Each structure stands twice: as C-alpha cells, then as structure tokens.
Amino acid sequence: MRAEHISKEYRLGVINYGMLYKDVQSWLARRFGKSDPHARIGEDRFRDQKDWVWALRDVSFDIAEGERVGIIGKNGAGKSTLLKILSRITSPTEGVAKIKGRVTSLLEVGTGVHGEPTGRENIYLNGAILGMKKLEISRKLDEIVDFAEISKFIDTPVKRYSSGMYVRLAFAVAAHLDSEILIADEVLTVGDAAFQKKAMGKMSELSSGKGRTVLFVSHNMSAVQTLCNQGLVLQSGQLVFTGDVQECAKFYSNEKTPQDPGDLGSIPRVAENCTGEARILTFTMHNVDSSSGIVNADFPSVAEITFEVLRDHTSLGAAFIISDEFHRLAMFHSYDRNGLVSVFEKGIHTMTCRIEPLPFLSGKYNITLALSRPGIAVDLLENAVSLDIHLPYREGMLGEYKRSAANGCIFVEHHWEKS
C-alpha cells in the first residue's frame, strides 16, 4: 500500500438549503449584493475561501504487506478521512492511494451491514462485495456466526437485532472474510467488555498469525501498542512522525502536552460541541505548603483553575483529569453528588480543589481541563498542561520507583514477610 501526496479539502457549513427555491433566492441575493434571506441572524451565507479546510495535506507513506500500522492523532487530525480514502469511500482532492489486494473496512459501528436482509444474507452480501465466491463464504459462515454469537437469530432481519448483536455481526464479518487488508476505526470501543477482549484477540490473530495488513485507529494507546508494530502520527491533517509504534506513542504524548501552563486562554479550541460560554485561563497544581512545580506524592496538594465567564447566570462545574500516555488515571470535578453545578456571573473566577496525597509513581503526567454541566461541554483543553510528580525514597526501596511500562503508574504501600 502506498499513499502519494494525498490531500483532502472540505467545505465548511451548509452547502445548500435542501430546497431549490431557497437556493435560487440565496443566489439572486448574492448576485445583486443583498443579504441572504435564509441565513441565520448575524451569519453571512456566502463566504470566501476561508470556508474551505484541508482535512489532509500532502500525506505520503508506504506500508509493506503484513505490517500492523496504528494511526495516531487527536480528534480532527485527519485519521478517519485518511481511512475513508484508503477504503475508496471518498476520493482525495490531490494525490493518489495505490493498494494491492482486497480491502475490508470497519470504519464505524455497523459498517457494511444493512438492516433489511437477514444476518446470513448480510454475510453473503459482504463477501460478494469483496469479490469472494459463494463457496468461500459458505466455508466461513459457521465461524462468523459462532464468533458473533447470533446463531439463534442468523435468519432474522438485522433491523430487529439489538445494538450489541449488530456490532458483533459487523465485526465478525469484517474480521473473518478473506481479504489482504483490514482497515478498522475505533472498533474496540464498542460492545461489552467480553466482546472487546474477543475482538482484540481476533485482531491480534489476523495481524500476526495470518499475515494480514492492518490499519488501526484508536485513542486507546495501550491497544495500539499491543496490536501494531508501526505507527503514523497525524497532526492537523499532516503526517508529522512515522516509525516504530512505541516511538510514535512517545512522540504523540510529548507533542500534545505543553510544558507551560501559562496563558491557556489563547490556545485554539478544537473540541467539538463546546458552548463557549466560558474559557479556561490558567491552571496550577502544587503541594499545600509549597509553590514548586513538582508535586510531592507524600503530601496533600491543591489545584486551581481560573476561567472567564462570558455570559451572566452561567451554570457550570470545573474538572481536571490526570493521565499518562495510555490511560486516564484520576478525575476531579466540582459537581456535588447530585450533579449540581454552580452559577457564575460574567467575569473571571477561580475554583480550588484540595487533594489528598496522590498514589502515583515519579514521572511526568498530563492534565486535561474542562468546564461543563451534566451532558453539556462548555470548554475543553485536552492534555493542556504537564505535571511532574515525585515519590520520595521509602525504607526498603532498592531505589526510587519510577513510572514505566513495567512498574505501572500507581504506588500501593505494601510489605512482604517470609514464614
């Protein structure tokens, strides 16, 4: 598989109003220099080239047969767009993707499964689309049905399946039908825990045991590192790093985490569906009796979030999340147990959180900051600040415990005895 200078451009906003007479009225208004009668208040319907955005820009790479490649990047980095181009779902604006072999894509829950046919018919339909013969599909049928755990319902229309059954069928079909390339986007984030474990095992079997080329997108860095041996890091639609998946994970972690918690108000917001009624300005965290930038894990600490409220009578709560490269480790939010939030007037406010000693090993951690109320995001800064935590020497230690893949992140006080 080879990608040569792939770029993809999209137009922002609504392209048309869905009714011909409205489109004609808007065109006439533009033609004679008048305001658009169908535009929302305060919005100019006809914009300039700023209305276009490059989802991908000049992306080139080579993937050898049998490689397992994790595609890493923040939301909006262009990962899903790249997979859609490689799956021939959409075409690039510029460049070309050269692919040798049959491709199976699972880009979202239920990809390739139609509601009206039965489960059995869907399996044969998907196989036919891949160019497989009926005999080949029949040979795989029992294995697919057993994996999806839907044998009782295999001759029932899929539209009557539960969401879990739908997901299991979609993944089973994509994973078992014979193709040289499997493209998967966040497929291990759906279904129950048992199915996720089974799906992870099947993905590992396909990539390592059967030599199938796998392109895998997930925000679960542990899953990416377990499954893949190579990585691509995308940032704002551009390929910024490629190589061994472990090195890619380190690069991604370091690249996305600023070291200075200073003026967070000036950081561009990229999170979708935030109301913007308030903006986080600063964040600090230190031990109660110290202003040092390093938190001593043996003593209580205090965290402060300063934010600007832009509208009177705004209800919200503040929260921050401590994480490492792979997992969210702890969340602290200001909601009470009933989910209630505070009401703020327009202006600058500070919320303070006192934290008991943290059970973390020494190392650098990431802080995600949020303002929200139940079910509604107001402002979000993912991995906006880095935090240094130090766990002092304890009696009986051979040396300072440091965070690592082998040691984990959490320190639990423990003692051994022999009898």
C-alpha positions in Angstrom: 0.0 0.0 0.0 1.3 3.4 -0.9 0.0 6.9 -0.4 1.5 9.6 -2.6 0.9 13.3 -1.6 -2.7 12.7 -0.5 -4.7 15.9 0.3 -8.4 16.2 1.0 -10.3 19.5 1.1 -13.8 20.0 2.6 -16.2 23.0 2.6 -17.4 24.1 6.0 -21.0 24.8 6.7 -24.2 24.0 4.8 -23.7 23.7 1.0 -27.4 24.2 0.1 -30.7 24.6 1.9 -32.3 21.4 0.5 -34.9 23.3 -1.5 -34.4 24.6 -5.0 -36.4 27.9 -4.5 -34.4 28.8 -1.4 -31.1 28.1 -3.2 -32.3 30.4 -6.1 -33.3 33.1 -3.7 -29.9 33.0 -2.0 -28.1 33.0 -5.4 -30.1 36.1 -6.5 -29.4 37.9 -3.3 -25.7 37.2 -3.8 -25.9 38.2 -7.4 -27.3 41.6 -6.6 -25.2 42.3 -3.5 -28.1 41.8 -1.0 -28.1 39.9 2.3 -29.1 36.2 2.2 -32.8 35.9 3.3 -32.2 32.4 4.6 -29.0 33.0 6.5 -29.1 32.8 10.3 -29.0 36.1 12.1 -25.5 37.5 12.2 -24.3 35.0 9.7 -23.1 35.7 6.2 -24.3 32.9 4.0 -21.8 33.5 1.2 -18.2 33.3 2.5 -14.8 33.3 0.9 -12.1 30.7 0.7 -11.8 30.6 4.5 -14.9 28.4 4.3 -12.7 25.6 3.0 -10.5 23.4 5.2 -7.8 20.8 4.4 -8.6 17.7 6.3 -5.4 16.1 4.9 -2.5 17.9 3.4 0.3 16.2 1.4 0.4 12.9 3.2 2.8 10.2 1.8 3.8 6.8 3.2 4.5 3.2 2.3 3.1 0.2 4.2 4.6 -3.2 3.5 2.5 -6.4 3.2 1.7 -7.9 6.7 2.5 -4.7 8.6 0.3 -3.7 11.5 0.1 0.1 11.5 -1.5 2.3 14.2 -2.7 5.7 13.1 -2.4 8.1 16.0 -3.6 11.7 16.4 -6.1 13.9 18.2 -9.7 14.4 17.2 -9.8 16.3 13.9 -6.2 15.3 12.9 -7.5 13.5 9.7 -7.3 9.9 10.7 -10.9 8.9 9.7 -10.6 10.9 6.4 -7.4 9.0 5.6 -9.1 5.6 6.2 -12.0 6.6 4.0 -9.7 7.5 1.2 -7.8 4.2 1.5 -11.1 2.3 1.6 -12.3 4.1 -1.6 -15.3 5.6 0.2 -14.2 9.1 -0.8 -11.6 10.3 -3.3 -8.7 12.6 -2.5 -8.6 16.2 -3.7 -5.0 15.7 -4.6 -2.6 12.7 -4.7 -3.3 9.0 -5.2 -3.6 5.9 -3.0 -2.2 2.7 -4.5 -3.5 -0.5 -2.9 -2.8 -4.1 -3.9 -5.2 -6.6 -2.6 -8.8 -6.8 -1.3 -9.8 -4.4 1.5 -12.2 -4.9 4.3 -13.2 -1.7 6.2 -14.9 -1.3 9.5 -14.9 2.5 9.9 -17.9 2.8 12.3 -20.4 0.6 14.1 -22.3 -1.5 11.7 -20.3 -0.6 8.5 -21.4 -2.8 5.7 -24.4 -4.3 7.5 -27.9 -3.5 6.1 -31.0 -3.6 8.3 -33.4 -5.2 5.9 -31.6 -8.5 4.9 -31.1 -11.3 7.5 -27.8 -11.8 9.2 -27.0 -14.7 6.8 -27.8 -12.6 3.8 -25.6 -9.8 5.1 -22.6 -12.2 5.4 -23.0 -13.3 1.8 -23.6 -9.8 0.6 -20.4 -8.5 2.2 -18.4 -11.4 0.8 -19.7 -10.8 -2.7 -18.7 -7.1 -2.5 -15.2 -8.3 -1.6 -15.2 -10.5 -4.7 -15.4 -13.8 -2.9 -17.2 -16.8 -4.3 -20.3 -18.3 -2.6 -18.3 -21.4 -1.8 -15.6 -19.4 0.0 -18.3 -17.5 2.1 -20.1 -20.7 3.0 -16.8 -22.2 4.3 -16.5 -19.2 6.7 -20.2 -18.9 7.6 -20.2 -21.1 10.8 -17.1 -19.5 12.1 -18.6 -16.0 11.6 -21.9 -16.9 13.3 -20.1 -18.6 16.3 -17.9 -15.5 16.8 -20.8 -13.1 16.7 -22.9 -15.3 19.0 -26.0 -14.9 16.9 -26.7 -18.4 15.7 -30.3 -18.2 17.0 -31.0 -15.1 15.1 -29.0 -15.6 11.9 -32.1 -15.8 9.7 -33.8 -12.8 11.3 -33.6 -9.3 9.6 -30.8 -7.4 11.1 -33.1 -4.4 11.8 -34.5 -6.5 14.7 -31.1 -7.0 16.3 -30.0 -5.3 19.4 -27.2 -2.8 19.1 -24.8 -5.3 20.6 -25.8 -8.0 18.2 -25.4 -5.5 15.3 -21.9 -4.7 16.4 -20.9 -8.3 16.8 -22.1 -9.2 13.4 -20.4 -6.2 11.7 -17.0 -7.0 13.3 -17.3 -10.8 12.7 -18.0 -10.3 9.0 -15.1 -7.8 8.6 -12.6 -10.0 10.6 -13.4 -13.4 9.0 -13.9 -12.8 5.3 -10.8 -13.3 3.3 -9.1 -10.0 2.4 -5.5 -8.9 2.4 -6.0 -5.6 4.1 -8.2 -4.8 7.2 -8.9 -1.2 8.0 -10.5 -0.5 11.4 -11.5 2.7 13.1 -12.2 2.6 16.8 -13.8 -0.9 16.6 -12.6 -1.9 20.0 -14.5 0.9 21.8 -17.9 -0.7 21.3 -19.7 -3.7 22.7 -19.4 -5.2 26.2 -16.1 -5.9 27.9 -16.1 -9.6 26.9 -16.6 -8.8 23.2 -13.9 -6.1 23.3 -11.5 -8.7 24.7 -12.5 -11.2 22.0 -12.2 -8.6 19.2 -8.8 -7.6 20.4 -7.7 -11.2 20.3 -9.1 -11.7 16.8 -7.3 -8.5 15.6 -4.0 -9.8 17.0 -4.5 -13.2 15.4 -5.3 -11.7 12.0 -2.3 -9.4 12.0 0.4 -11.6 13.5 -0.8 -15.1 12.7 -2.3 -14.8 9.2 -0.1 -12.0 7.8 -2.9 -9.7 7.0 -2.1 -6.0 6.7 -3.9 -4.0 9.4 -4.5 -0.2 9.6 -5.9 0.5 13.1 -7.2 3.8 14.6 -7.9 4.0 18.3 -7.4 6.5 21.1 -6.6 3.6 23.4 -2.8 3.8 23.2 -2.4 0.5 25.1 -4.4 -1.3 22.4 -2.5 0.4 19.6 0.9 -0.6 21.1 -0.3 -4.1 21.7 -1.7 -4.7 18.3 0.6 -2.7 16.0 4.3 -2.7 15.2 4.4 0.5 13.1 2.8 3.9 13.6 1.8 7.1 11.8 1.2 10.3 13.7 -1.2 12.9 12.2 -1.5 16.5 13.3 -3.9 19.0 11.7 -4.1 16.8 8.6 -0.3 16.4 8.1 1.9 13.4 8.7 4.4 14.6 11.4 6.0 11.3 12.5 6.3 7.7 11.3 8.2 4.7 12.6 8.1 2.1 15.4 4.8 2.3 17.2 6.4 2.7 20.6 8.3 5.7 19.3 5.2 7.1 17.7 3.3 6.9 21.1 6.1 8.7 22.8 6.2 11.4 20.1 2.4 11.9 20.3 2.5 12.1 24.1 5.3 14.7 24.1 3.9 16.7 21.1 0.4 17.2 22.5 1.4 18.3 26.0 2.7 21.9 26.5 5.1 22.3 29.4 3.9 25.8 30.3 0.5 26.2 32.0 0.6 29.9 31.4 -2.0 31.6 29.2 -4.4 28.8 28.3 -6.9 31.3 27.2 -5.0 31.9 23.9 -4.8 28.1 23.0 -7.1 27.4 19.9 -10.1 25.4 20.9 -10.6 22.3 18.7 -13.1 20.3 20.7 -16.5 20.0 19.0 -19.8 20.7 20.7 -18.5 23.1 23.4 -20.8 26.0 24.1 -18.0 28.6 24.6 -19.8 30.3 27.5 -16.6 30.3 29.4 -12.9 29.9 28.7 -10.2 28.3 30.9 -7.4 30.8 31.5 -4.8 29.2 33.8 -4.2 26.0 35.8 -1.8 25.4 38.7 -1.2 22.5 41.0 1.3 22.3 43.9 1.7 20.9 47.4 -0.3 22.8 50.1 2.9 24.2 51.7 4.9 24.7 48.6 4.7 26.6 45.3 7.2 24.3 43.5 6.2 23.0 40.1 6.9 19.4 41.3 4.2 17.7 43.3 5.4 15.5 46.2 3.2 12.4 46.2 3.5 12.1 50.0 1.7 15.4 50.9 -1.7 16.9 50.1 -1.8 19.3 47.1 -4.0 22.0 45.8 -5.2 22.7 42.2 -6.6 26.0 40.9 -8.5 26.6 37.7 -9.0 30.2 36.7 -11.6 30.8 34.0 -13.5 33.7 32.4 -17.3 33.5 32.2 -18.6 35.4 29.1 -22.3 35.4 30.0 -24.2 36.2 33.2 -26.0 33.4 35.0 -23.9 30.7 33.5 -24.1 27.4 35.4 -21.0 25.1 35.2 -18.6 23.0 37.1 -14.8 22.7 36.8 -12.9 19.4 36.3 -9.4 18.2 35.6 -8.1 14.7 34.7 -4.7 13.3 35.4 -3.5 10.8 32.7 -0.4 9.2 31.3 0.3 8.3 27.7 -2.2 5.5 27.7 -4.9 5.9 30.2 -6.9 8.4 32.2 -5.9 7.7 35.8 -8.0 10.1 38.0 -10.7 12.7 37.6 -11.5 15.5 40.0 -14.7 17.5 39.4 -16.6 20.1 41.3 -20.1 18.7 40.9 -21.8 17.6 44.1 -23.2 14.1 44.4 -26.5 15.2 42.9 -24.8 16.5 39.8 -25.5 20.1 40.7 -23.2 22.9 39.4 -22.6 26.5 40.5 -23.9 29.6 38.8 -21.4 32.3 37.8 -21.8 35.9 36.7 -19.8 37.4 33.8 -16.2 37.9 34.8 -13.1 36.0 36.0 -13.4 33.3 38.6 -11.2 30.7 40.3 -12.1 27.3 41.7 -9.7 25.5 44.1 -9.5 21.7 44.7 -7.6 20.2 47.7 -6.3 16.7 47.0 -5.1 14.1 49.4 -1.6 12.5 48.8 -1.5 11.1 45.2 -0.7 7.4 44.9 1.4 7.9 41.7 5.0 6.9 41.0 7.5 9.5 39.9 7.2 10.8 36.4 5.5 13.3 34.1 1.7 13.2 33.7 -0.8 15.1 31.5 -3.7 17.3 32.7 -6.9 17.7 30.7 -9.1 20.6 31.8 -12.8 21.1 31.4 -15.7 23.3 32.2 -19.1 21.7 31.8 -22.5 20.9 33.3 -24.1 17.5 33.1 -24.3 16.4 29.5 -23.0 19.8 28.1 -19.4 20.7 27.5 -18.6 24.4 27.9 -14.8 24.4 27.4 -12.3 21.6 27.0 -8.5 21.5 26.7 -7.1 18.0 26.2 -3.7 17.4 27.7 -3.1 21.1 28.1 -0.6 21.0 30.9 2.1 18.6 32.1 2.6 17.8 35.8 5.7 16.4 37.5 5.0 14.1 40.4 7.8 12.9 42.7 7.6 9.9 45.0 10.3 10.2 47.6 12.5 7.3 48.7 10.9 4.9 51.1 12.6 2.5 53.5 13.1 -0.9 51.9 13.2 0.5 48.3 16.1 -0.6 46.2 15.9 2.8 44.6 13.4 5.4 43.5 10.3 3.9 41.9 9.8 5.5 38.5 6.8 5.2 36.3 7.3 2.8 33.4 5.5 0.2 31.3 6.9 -2.4 33.7 6.1 -0.6 37.0 2.8 1.0 36.0 1.7 4.3 37.5 0.2 3.6 40.9 2.1 3.1 44.1 0.4 1.0 46.7 2.0 0.8 50.2 2.9 -2.9 50.8 5.2 -5.1 52.9 6.5 -8.6 52.4 7.2 -11.2 55.0 8.5 -14.7 54.8 7.5 -17.6 57.1 
